[in-house]
Amino acid sequence: MSQIEDERKAADFEQVLPAAPTGTLAFEEPDQPLLRRIQRFLHVYPTIVPFVVLLMGVALGASVNWTRFATGSNLSTILLQVTIIGILGIAQTLIILTAGIDLSVGIVMVLSSIVMGRLAVTLGWPVEIGFLAGMLVGTACGFINGTLVTRLRMPPFIVTLGTLSIFTALNTWYSQSESIRNVDLQDKASFLLAMGEPIEIGTARIIYGSLLMLVIAAVVWYVLNWTAFGKHVYAVGDDREAARLAGINGDRTLLKVYVIAGVISAIAGWVLIGRVGAISPTSGQDANLDSITAVVIGGTSLFGGRGSIIGTLIGALIVGVFRSSVSLAGLDVLWQQFAVGVLIIVAVALDQWIRKISA
């Protein structure tokens, strides 16, 4: 009898009370103000703002002079002007996503192009060797930056400010302040001009360098969004200590990022040769500032952990479109600089606003 009673008590114990709720527990957020919902939306989709700004720039250009702005030749000219900025912007995006900054990408680009040209043209080496040597120089510059940041624990701004001066001095010394003419390049190293070859599409002229920019952007976008390394880049930039506790090697990730940025900068040097049609030790040295501008306007946070390659390309196009609009309006060049400066300040202020609300 005792066994039967025990089984009956166990069955009664496991029964659910008739009046007990059986649904799944749910947490309902109170209705949020419209402003806060907009801020959260912008945090999740950081490319929305630069896309809207780009549309505004297009509308401005169209309103100023529609017949000239909307032509294939003008639009292809804008794309041509932002090709170098876009490629360097991709490299800069990787750095800034890790909460760093690279002030040397522009001079790394120029130095790599100088090495390619002097070896292939001045010294008469095979163009393949000259090209690979230039790529190795860009890789080495990125490795130096990454090593100084990870091993010496120095701020990226200070490191790249120092290497900017060092690489500039090396560029002046190795180039002997001499340019390489287009005629010499065509005669001895036409391969280095390949990225400047145009593709005719109606009245538009798109160079191969612009297509290469899109290919690089697609590859880096895939890496950032669909690989473990890409997740590590965002994690290190968002909170390095939390990434370390999660088992992510922050130093290794940073070193890889700087090396990849160096490689991309060297590729930009190759495109620069085709874009300009010659090699000069003074061309494009300030491109690093333009790359930072494209990244910031494109919605990538200077504090790291948030941003996208698509946003950077949009940011580069914004710079090109606004400059074209100001030019078509017949205004002085200084107003182009003024407009870009205002866009930078607004972009950074908006980023801080979004980060404050989403915290």
Secondary structure as GFF3:
##gff-version 3
##sequence-region A 1 359
A	DSSP	alpha_helix	2	14	.	.	.	ID=ss1
A	DSSP	alpha_helix	34	44	.	.	.	ID=ss2
A	DSSP	alpha_helix	48	69	.	.	.	ID=ss3
A	DSSP	alpha_helix	72	97	.	.	.	ID=ss4
A	DSSP	alpha_helix	105	117	.	.	.	ID=ss5
A	DSSP	pi_helix	118	122	.	.	.	ID=ss6
A	DSSP	alpha_helix	127	151	.	.	.	ID=ss7
A	DSSP	alpha_helix	156	175	.	.	.	ID=ss8
A	DSSP	alpha_helix	182	188	.	.	.	ID=ss9
A	DSSP	three_ten_helix	190	196	.	.	.	ID=ss10
A	DSSP	beta_strand	198	201	.	.	.	ID=ss11
A	DSSP	beta_strand	204	207	.	.	.	ID=ss12
A	DSSP	alpha_helix	208	226	.	.	.	ID=ss13
A	DSSP	alpha_helix	228	238	.	.	.	ID=ss14
A	DSSP	alpha_helix	240	245	.	.	.	ID=ss15
A	DSSP	alpha_helix	250	276	.	.	.	ID=ss16
A	DSSP	alpha_helix	287	297	.	.	.	ID=ss17
A	DSSP	alpha_helix	309	328	.	.	.	ID=ss18
A	DSSP	alpha_helix	333	358	.	.	.	ID=ss19
###
